Amino acid sequence: MAGIIRNGLLSAARRLSNPTKCFLQTPTASLNASNTRLLSTKLTGSLWQMSNNNVSKTRVHHLMNCKCGCRSYSTDADEEMTNILEDEIMLESEKVLDLPKISSFKVAKLDGSHFELERKQGNETISIEVNVNAAVESAGPAEEGEDEEMICRPDFEVNISKKGSKHVLSIFCMFDKSEDMDEDTDLFIIHSISLYNESNEDATYTLQAENLDEDMYRMFMTYLEDRKLDKDFADELIDFATVYEHQQYLKFLENIKSFVSSK
């Protein structure tokens, strides 16, 4: 049962990531105007009959007096959800780890799903912005009797500024998730590159990396490697992001439980 909510969310995310498949598997029906009115009439009549007979087989609604004198509203589903969340929180709490270190970079900011890393090199400041939302996936098939291990491989933006320049070089990167990777394959790829002036960022031209020739692309990858953004960094970023995302997931569960159980 461990991680049942998380694995369920992962399955839902997979279905949503393929809307065409979901659409093809969803039966469709065409109703003309008369059929629509007939269905509406039957539905209205059914709802009236249920309310008239005080039928409530699936959920029991409770109105409880609060200390402030107001009346709070809850259902058996609320209680069931709270119990499930408590179980999930207990299981996930056992897996919480301390944040690992990332060589050559310091953590500059932790803010919900967002965190920033930073390092100084010569006259440059290199900052990395990361958001762990929608970046969790299965690390691979789980062994029999064990939970599916999750891994976080988020996109990240590298911003490089210099003391003598008003411009910032921004390189947006993504982890390579192709299945045919080998030891020589870069763990991450460059998606886009821009050079912007902070006073007019919205008007900045952005170059898609897929339009670069191979030599120019390798030049930018080497440029990043010279600033410690290499395979070792990529591995450490995955480890950090995976632990950090799990901490945020646990906080999310606790906040949802607090909200659902509040009177």
Buried (B, 14 or more C-beta within 10 A) or exposed (E): EBBEBBBEEBEEEEEEEEEEEEEEEEEEEEEEEEEEEEEEEEEEEEEEEEEEEEEEEEEEEEEEEEEEEEEEEBBEEBBEBBEBBBBBBEBBEEBEEEBEEBEBBEBEEEEEBBBBBBBEEEEBBBBBBBBBEEBBBEBEEEEEEEBBEBBBBBBBBBBBBEEEEEBBBBBBBBBEEEEEEEEEEBBBBBBBBBBBEEEEEEEBEEBEBEEBEEEEBEEBBEBBEEBBBBEEBBEBBBBBBBBBBBBBBBEEBBEBBEEBBEE
